[in-house]
Amino acid sequence: MMAVYFFDRDPTHFCHILNYLRDSRMVPQLNPSNRNELLAEARFYGVQELVRELESQAMPVVARGRSIKATKRRRRRY
């Protein structure tokens, strides 16, 4: 007997999920809103490698344990 699955999900980002599963092709740069939507879909489908990559894109760049904004503010003080 063959199993059939039906996912009632928005197909907007599914092409990115499929492309990643096919050849580990990363999604082009997305705005934060679309990246968060794709991250939610990757979590739903259990594509942990894609989840990690998307989460790493969302991480702020850190300089010596401080964010860039905090570092810039600190340098402006004399």
MDAnalysis code that builds the backbone (N, CA, C; Angstrom):
import MDAnalysis as mda
import numpy as np

u = mda.Universe.empty(234, n_residues=78, atom_resindex=np.repeat(np.arange(78), 3), trajectory=True)
u.add_TopologyAttr("name", ["N", "CA", "C"] * 78)
u.add_TopologyAttr("resid", np.arange(1, 79))
u.add_TopologyAttr("resname", ["MET", "MET", "ALA", "VAL", "TYR", "PHE", "PHE", "ASP", "ARG", "ASP", "PRO", "THR", "HIS", "PHE", "CYS", "HIS", "ILE", "LEU", "ASN", "TYR", "LEU", "ARG", "ASP", "SER", "ARG", "MET", "VAL", "PRO", "GLN", "LEU", "ASN", "PRO", "SER", "ASN", "ARG", "ASN", "GLU", "LEU", "LEU", "ALA", "GLU", "ALA", "ARG", "PHE", "TYR", "GLY", "VAL", "GLN", "GLU", "LEU", "VAL", "ARG", "GLU", "LEU", "GLU", "SER", "GLN", "ALA", "MET", "PRO", "VAL", "VAL", "ALA", "ARG", "GLY", "ARG", "SER", "ILE", "LYS", "ALA", "THR", "LYS", "ARG", "ARG", "ARG", "ARG", "ARG", "TYR"])
u.atoms.positions = np.array([
    [0.836, -1.174, 0.000],
    [0.000, 0.000, 0.000],
    [0.889, 1.249, 0.000],
    [0.588, 2.215, -0.843],
    [1.368, 3.432, -0.966],
    [0.797, 4.508, -0.052],
    [1.687, 5.226, 0.629],
    [1.262, 6.330, 1.482],
    [1.183, 7.604, 0.653],
    [0.169, 8.384, 0.903],
    [-0.009, 9.661, 0.225],
    [-0.055, 10.745, 1.290],
    [0.706, 11.802, 1.073],
    [0.750, 12.904, 2.019],
    [0.200, 14.159, 1.371],
    [-0.537, 14.909, 2.130],
    [-1.056, 16.193, 1.665],
    [-0.662, 17.252, 2.687],
    [0.097, 18.259, 2.245],
    [0.487, 19.358, 3.118],
    [-0.308, 20.582, 2.714],
    [-1.085, 21.079, 3.603],
    [-1.877, 22.275, 3.340],
    [-1.074, 23.485, 3.810],
    [-0.074, 23.830, 3.011],
    [0.831, 24.930, 3.342],
    [0.851, 25.930, 2.191],
    [1.231, 27.152, 2.497],
    [1.386, 28.186, 1.481],
    [2.573, 27.800, 0.584],
    [2.381, 27.742, -0.736],
    [3.460, 27.292, -1.625],
    [4.507, 28.357, -1.943],
    [4.378, 29.549, -1.384],
    [5.269, 30.659, -1.733],
    [6.740, 30.289, -1.666],
    [7.170, 29.637, -0.604],
    [8.595, 29.343, -0.417],
    [8.942, 27.878, -0.651],
    [7.977, 27.075, -1.058],
    [8.232, 25.645, -1.219],
    [9.267, 25.364, -2.301],
    [9.311, 26.199, -3.345],
    [10.317, 25.996, -4.403],
    [11.729, 26.108, -3.833],
    [11.937, 27.009, -2.866],
    [13.253, 27.145, -2.235],
    [13.596, 25.898, -1.416],
    [12.586, 25.338, -0.734],
    [12.791, 24.114, 0.047],
    [13.192, 22.984, -0.898],
    [12.452, 22.821, -1.993],
    [12.752, 21.754, -2.957],
    [14.142, 21.913, -3.570],
    [14.484, 23.131, -3.978],
    [15.806, 23.354, -4.575],
    [16.913, 23.040, -3.576],
    [16.707, 23.382, -2.323],
    [17.720, 23.072, -1.324],
    [17.850, 21.561, -1.144],
    [16.739, 20.856, -1.119],
    [16.774, 19.400, -0.973],
    [17.395, 18.725, -2.189],
    [17.183, 19.293, -3.365],
    [17.719, 18.694, -4.588],
    [19.229, 18.816, -4.672],
    [19.757, 20.014, -4.443],
    [21.187, 20.213, -4.676],
    [21.851, 21.156, -3.674],
    [21.273, 21.313, -2.514],
    [21.806, 22.178, -1.448],
    [22.065, 23.594, -1.919],
    [21.289, 24.018, -2.893],
    [21.422, 25.376, -3.408],
    [20.777, 26.336, -2.423],
    [21.552, 27.291, -1.956],
    [21.038, 28.254, -0.998],
    [20.166, 29.276, -1.708],
    [19.227, 29.773, -0.991],
    [18.283, 30.763, -1.497],
    [19.013, 32.091, -1.679],
    [18.681, 32.838, -2.729],
    [19.292, 34.167, -2.864],
    [18.933, 35.038, -1.656],
    [19.619, 36.133, -1.493],
    [19.361, 37.012, -0.354],
    [17.894, 37.412, -0.318],
    [17.302, 37.231, 0.835],
    [15.900, 37.580, 1.039],
    [15.795, 38.695, 2.054],
    [14.721, 39.461, 1.967],
    [14.523, 40.463, 3.004],
    [14.168, 39.726, 4.299],
    [14.321, 40.374, 5.450],
    [14.110, 39.685, 6.737],
    [12.734, 39.019, 6.867],
    [11.703, 39.628, 6.334],
    [10.361, 39.050, 6.429],
    [10.274, 37.731, 5.663],
    [10.749, 37.729, 4.416],
    [10.721, 36.503, 3.612],
    [11.637, 35.438, 4.182],
    [12.792, 35.861, 4.719],
    [13.717, 34.900, 5.327],
    [13.057, 34.219, 6.530],
    [12.333, 34.998, 7.330],
    [11.654, 34.421, 8.487],
    [10.539, 33.467, 8.067],
    [9.837, 33.795, 6.989],
    [8.796, 32.899, 6.475],
    [9.417, 31.593, 5.975],
    [10.526, 31.703, 5.229],
    [11.203, 30.506, 4.743],
    [11.763, 29.693, 5.905],
    [12.261, 30.361, 6.921],
    [12.767, 29.676, 8.107],
    [11.657, 28.872, 8.769],
    [10.472, 29.444, 8.866],
    [9.332, 28.719, 9.450],
    [8.988, 27.489, 8.615],
    [9.036, 27.621, 7.300],
    [8.747, 26.481, 6.427],
    [9.827, 25.408, 6.555],
    [11.076, 25.819, 6.599],
    [12.176, 24.851, 6.739],
    [12.043, 24.091, 8.060],
    [11.639, 24.794, 9.103],
    [11.416, 24.114, 10.388],
    [10.248, 23.136, 10.278],
    [9.175, 23.539, 9.616],
    [8.007, 22.668, 9.466],
    [8.381, 21.377, 8.755],
    [9.153, 21.500, 7.670],
    [9.531, 20.323, 6.891],
    [10.725, 19.579, 7.482],
    [11.334, 20.122, 8.511],
    [12.439, 19.433, 9.180],
    [13.746, 19.450, 8.412],
    [13.985, 20.499, 7.630],
    [15.225, 20.616, 6.866],
    [16.224, 21.391, 7.736],
    [16.863, 20.673, 8.649],
    [17.698, 21.295, 9.676],
    [18.905, 22.040, 9.105],
    [19.496, 21.553, 8.033],
    [20.649, 22.231, 7.447],
    [20.247, 23.613, 6.940],
    [19.095, 23.691, 6.290],
    [18.595, 24.973, 5.797],
    [18.229, 25.881, 6.967],
    [17.653, 25.317, 8.015],
    [17.317, 26.100, 9.208],
    [18.585, 26.748, 9.764],
    [19.655, 25.976, 9.889],
    [20.910, 26.515, 10.425],
    [21.465, 27.637, 9.535],
    [21.414, 27.430, 8.228],
    [21.931, 28.460, 7.321],
    [21.110, 29.743, 7.415],
    [19.797, 29.616, 7.465],
    [18.945, 30.798, 7.558],
    [19.114, 31.502, 8.900],
    [19.270, 30.734, 9.964],
    [19.494, 31.332, 11.278],
    [20.830, 32.068, 11.315],
    [21.845, 31.520, 10.655],
    [23.146, 32.187, 10.659],
    [23.093, 33.492, 9.866],
    [22.254, 33.572, 8.845],
    [22.084, 34.821, 8.096],
    [21.429, 35.888, 8.960],
    [20.580, 35.472, 9.877],
    [19.843, 36.423, 10.708],
    [20.671, 36.920, 11.878],
    [21.793, 36.262, 12.180],
    [22.609, 36.651, 13.322],
    [23.333, 37.964, 13.023],
    [23.340, 38.904, 13.971],
    [24.090, 40.147, 13.746],
    [25.588, 39.874, 13.809],
    [26.334, 40.652, 13.078],
    [27.784, 40.514, 13.101],
    [28.281, 41.007, 14.455],
    [29.170, 40.250, 15.061],
    [29.656, 40.588, 16.396],
    [31.131, 40.940, 16.334],
    [31.497, 42.020, 16.996],
    [32.895, 42.437, 17.088],
    [33.287, 42.479, 18.557],
    [34.150, 41.565, 18.939],
    [34.626, 41.473, 20.316],
    [33.482, 41.372, 21.313],
    [32.503, 40.566, 21.013],
    [31.412, 40.318, 21.951],
    [30.354, 41.403, 21.972],
    [30.493, 42.414, 21.131],
    [29.493, 43.481, 21.069],
    [28.953, 43.570, 19.657],
    [27.740, 44.037, 19.532],
    [27.191, 44.229, 18.195],
    [27.904, 45.407, 17.537],
    [27.774, 45.517, 16.234],
    [28.417, 46.610, 15.506],
    [27.875, 47.952, 15.982],
    [26.573, 48.058, 16.226],
    [25.995, 49.315, 16.696],
    [26.616, 49.739, 18.021],
    [26.726, 48.803, 18.950],
    [27.309, 49.124, 20.252],
    [28.763, 49.545, 20.094],
    [29.492, 48.903, 19.185],
    [30.886, 49.235, 18.959],
    [31.004, 50.638, 18.370],
    [30.162, 50.987, 17.409],
    [30.204, 52.310, 16.797],
    [29.876, 53.385, 17.822],
    [28.850, 53.143, 18.642],
    [28.495, 54.129, 19.665],
    [29.656, 54.334, 20.616],
    [30.297, 53.277, 20.970],
    [31.405, 53.350, 21.920],
    [32.574, 54.138, 21.331],
    [32.833, 53.969, 20.065],
    [33.969, 54.655, 19.436],
    [33.715, 56.145, 19.265],
    [32.471, 56.555, 19.142],
    [32.163, 57.962, 18.947],
    [32.386, 58.785, 20.211],
    [32.372, 58.174, 21.343],
    [32.584, 58.904, 22.596],
    [34.064, 59.247, 22.741],
    [34.357, 60.459, 23.084],
    [35.737, 60.889, 23.285],
    [35.909, 61.435, 24.657],
])
